[in-house]
Amino acid sequence: MAQLLTEAEIKQQLSNLSNWTLEGSKLQLNRTFQNFVQAIEFVNKLVEPAESAGHHPDIEISYNKVKITLTTHDAGGLTQKDFDLAKEISQIT
């Protein structure tokens, strides 16, 4: 099982991520697109990195808005896996 990060480690890693916020023990990213099709195209781009990492985000779609939430459920909080995937997701346009 992945090791939980300390509060200090979480704050330090979060400072290196643009547009991600800390919501309790979860990382969250909200993106807005011009329309539903663009939102779905973005979500489809998440499949390969999530599968490769063996780590899957929680995704909410509301027309042109996408909310991505990351946490390591089996560890009960944030681990390095969450921040690694968040970095990859941040590079997807």
KAHU-V279041 format. One record per pair of residues at least 12 apart in sequence whose C-alpha atoms are under 7 Angstrom apart, sorted by the first residue. I is the first residue (numbers start at 1). J is the second residue. D is the distance in whole Angstrom. If there is no record, write none. Layout:
# KAHU-V279041
[[I	J	D] [I	J	D]]
This chain:
# KAHU-V279041
[[1	75	7] [2	75	6] [2	79	6] [3	79	6] [4	75	7] [4	77	6] [4	78	6] [4	79	5] [5	78	6] [5	79	5] [17	87	7] [25	71	7] [25	77	5] [25	78	6] [26	69	6] [26	70	6] [26	71	5] [26	77	7] [26	78	6] [27	69	6] [27	70	5] [27	71	7] [28	67	7] [28	68	6] [28	69	5] [28	70	6] [29	67	6] [29	68	5] [29	69	7] [30	66	6] [30	67	5] [30	68	6] [31	65	6] [31	66	5] [31	67	7] [32	64	6] [32	65	5] [32	66	6] [33	64	5] [33	65	6] [34	64	6] [35	63	7] [35	64	5] [36	63	5] [36	64	5] [39	64	5] [39	65	7] [39	66	7] [42	93	7] [46	89	7] [57	69	6] [57	70	5] [58	70	6] [70	82	6]]
